[in-house]
């Protein structure tokens, strides 16, 4: 509803609240309440008021007169009216008696506007970093715990495209310097290499489209990720792109890291930041 409202405002640029309400088929009070709430969230929006000044003054004068009369003990008969006249004989009255002048009542007051509903979360919570004001941090949503295992464990997960897969951490070779140098690669002083062997099985009917180890990372004991190195070994074949339904594909991933780094886990995700599909294997026992 707020998106529709702001879209209409953006289209006309400047309009009255009744005009906007008429365009959207909404209640004027709801439009006024929503625009007032949105104008306090940092959007470039000003909600103004325009009136017939004399008409408002007249309405106020009537209301004040009515309040003063009530405070003095209620409405009084109009001046010159002395009550009903007694009949002069058995004959009926010759005409209607004059009635007291009506005391003006208070002008009808519009009902209080409905409590404004919080604006939609299209731009984030009001006042959060997702808004232009940026004076408060955005709340961090709770993340689901990762599926965990150890070396040799096969963990199930659903891929981004709906494919049902499982990944097994088969082996972690740490250090793997002898394999690294035997493949013709060279380590710098203070570096070591690690080789991780994983297998991905596609249990569904949808192909797994990417490299199984595209985002396979080592996690240090202080929580820092280490991405794979852009090298391969003929003795430890790498993963290939894609796994068809019903197939199991294995491959080796190579890492180069400082020699003193302590490792805690191997982590797999189908894409960066995907907390719902994170797999984690504990390798602290190596």
PyMOL commands that set and color helices and strands:
alter all, ss='L'
color gray80, all
select helices_A, chain A and resi 2-12+17-24+28-38+53-71+121-123+177-182+275-277
alter helices_A, ss='H'
color red, helices_A
select strands_A, chain A and resi 147-150+154-158+164-174+191-202+208-211+216-220+225-226+241-243+248-258+263-268+279-282
alter strands_A, ss='S'
color yellow, strands_A
deselect
rebuild
show_as cartoon
